[in-house]
């Protein structure tokens, strides 16, 4: 088991766009393992590669493990193909901005295309908490954090609360 340090905002790596990866590269498999080990150790439901300092388009999620059996999912080089028109407002938390939940508006459904750990391309619709978590982690691959979803005034207040 390898756990890595989770990068905390305002670490510059969290604001950068990640590069595509080769799923067949052995380092990608090791990165995926480290992401899961780190996510579970940090008590999270999702973790993206830049959160552990790797600027690669990889994230992992498991939204059920706290209440039931594990359902680990790996997304390599994901692309959002479509989202629903219905928007849901909900508080989100982030391992890179600990102990500061904040409201984020997101589509309630998302269609994604990605490469799985075995190198196969998949496409699927996701809804509920899984859709929210996927969108949150996908944001990290594009250098976006939950502060970026706030109005300027709300962001100023939340950032002040975070640093104090």
C-alpha positions in Angstrom: 0.0 0.0 0.0 1.4 3.4 -1.1 -0.2 6.5 0.1 0.9 9.9 -1.2 0.5 13.3 0.2 -2.6 15.1 -1.0 -1.7 18.5 -2.5 -3.6 21.3 -0.7 -4.9 24.4 -2.4 -3.4 26.8 -3.4 -0.7 24.4 -4.6 0.0 25.4 -8.3 -0.4 21.9 -9.6 -4.2 22.1 -8.7 -4.6 24.9 -11.3 -2.9 23.1 -14.2 -4.4 21.1 -17.1 -3.3 17.5 -17.1 -1.8 15.6 -20.1 -3.2 12.4 -21.6 -1.6 9.2 -20.6 -0.9 5.8 -22.1 -2.9 3.3 -20.1 -0.5 0.5 -21.0 2.5 2.3 -19.4 3.4 0.5 -16.2 3.6 3.9 -14.4 -0.1 4.5 -15.1 -1.0 1.2 -13.3 1.1 2.2 -10.3 -0.5 5.7 -10.3 -4.0 4.2 -10.3 -3.0 2.0 -7.3 -1.5 5.0 -5.5 -4.7 7.0 -6.1 -6.9 4.3 -4.6 -4.6 3.7 -1.6 -4.4 7.5 -1.0 -8.2 8.1 -1.5 -9.2 5.3 0.9 -6.6 6.3 3.5 -7.8 10.0 3.3 -11.5 8.8 3.7 -12.4 10.2 0.3 -14.8 9.2 -2.4 -12.7 10.3 -5.4 -9.2 11.4 -6.2 -7.5 12.8 -9.3 -3.9 12.5 -10.3 -3.0 16.2 -9.8 -4.1 16.0 -6.2 -1.1 13.8 -5.6 1.1 15.9 -7.8 0.8 13.9 -11.1 -0.3 16.1 -14.1 -2.0 13.1 -15.8 -5.6 12.6 -17.0 -6.5 9.9 -14.5 -8.9 9.8 -11.6 -10.6 7.2 -9.4 -13.9 7.1 -7.6 -15.7 4.9 -5.1 -18.9 6.5 -3.8 -20.3 3.4 -2.0 -17.4 2.1 0.1 -18.3 4.1 3.2 -21.8 2.7 3.5 -21.4 -0.7 1.8 -19.2 -2.8 -0.5 -16.4 -1.1 -2.4 -17.1 -0.2 -6.0 -13.8 1.2 -7.3 -13.8 2.8 -10.7 -10.9 4.0 -12.8 -11.1 6.7 -15.5 -8.2 7.3 -17.8 -8.2 10.1 -20.4 -11.9 10.8 -19.8 -14.1 13.1 -21.9 -17.5 14.5 -21.0 -19.7 13.9 -24.0 -23.0 15.3 -22.7 -24.7 16.5 -19.6 -28.4 16.7 -18.6 -30.2 20.0 -18.5 -31.3 19.5 -14.9 -28.9 21.2 -12.5 -28.6 20.1 -8.8 -27.1 22.4 -6.1 -25.3 20.5 -3.4 -22.4 21.0 -0.9 -19.2 19.4 -2.0 -16.0 18.7 -0.2 -12.5 18.2 -1.5 -9.5 16.4 -0.1 -7.4 19.3 -1.5 -9.5 21.9 0.4 -10.2 20.0 3.6 -12.9 20.8 6.1 -14.6 23.5 4.0 -17.8 22.2 2.2 -19.2 24.7 -0.3 -22.2 24.7 -2.6 -21.6 23.6 -6.2 -24.2 23.5 -9.1 -23.7 20.6 -11.4 -25.8 18.7 -14.0 -27.5 15.7 -12.3 -26.4 13.3 -15.2 -23.2 13.1 -17.2 -22.2 11.0 -20.2 -18.5 10.1 -20.2 -16.1 8.3 -22.6 -12.9 7.0 -21.0 -10.3 4.3 -21.1 -10.5 1.7 -18.4 -7.5 0.1 -16.6 -7.5 -2.7 -19.2 -7.1 -0.2 -22.1 -10.6 -0.6 -23.4 -12.7 2.5 -24.3 -16.0 2.8 -22.5 -19.0 5.2 -22.7 -21.7 5.5 -20.2 -24.2 7.8 -18.5 -23.9 8.4 -14.7 -26.3 9.9 -12.3 -26.7 10.8 -8.6 -23.6 10.9 -6.4 -21.5 9.0 -8.9 -22.2 11.7 -11.6 -21.3 14.5 -9.1 -18.1 12.8 -8.0 -17.1 12.1 -11.6 -17.6 15.8 -12.5 -15.7 17.0 -9.4 -12.7 14.8 -10.3 -12.9 15.6 -14.0 -12.7 19.3 -13.0 -9.3 18.6 -11.3 -7.9 17.3 -14.6 -8.6 20.7 -16.1 -7.2 22.7 -13.2 -10.6 23.6 -11.7 -11.3 23.3 -8.0 -14.6 23.9 -6.1 -13.6 27.5 -5.3 -13.9 28.1 -9.1 -17.6 27.3 -9.0 -18.3 30.2 -6.6 -19.5 33.7 -7.2 -16.6 36.2 -6.7 -18.1 37.4 -3.3 -18.7 33.8 -2.1 -15.2 32.8 -3.2 -13.6 35.6 -1.3 -15.4 34.7 1.9 -14.7 31.0 1.5 -11.0 31.5 0.7 -10.7 33.8 3.8 -12.3 31.0 5.9 -10.0 28.4 4.4 -6.8 30.3 5.2 -7.7 31.4 8.7 
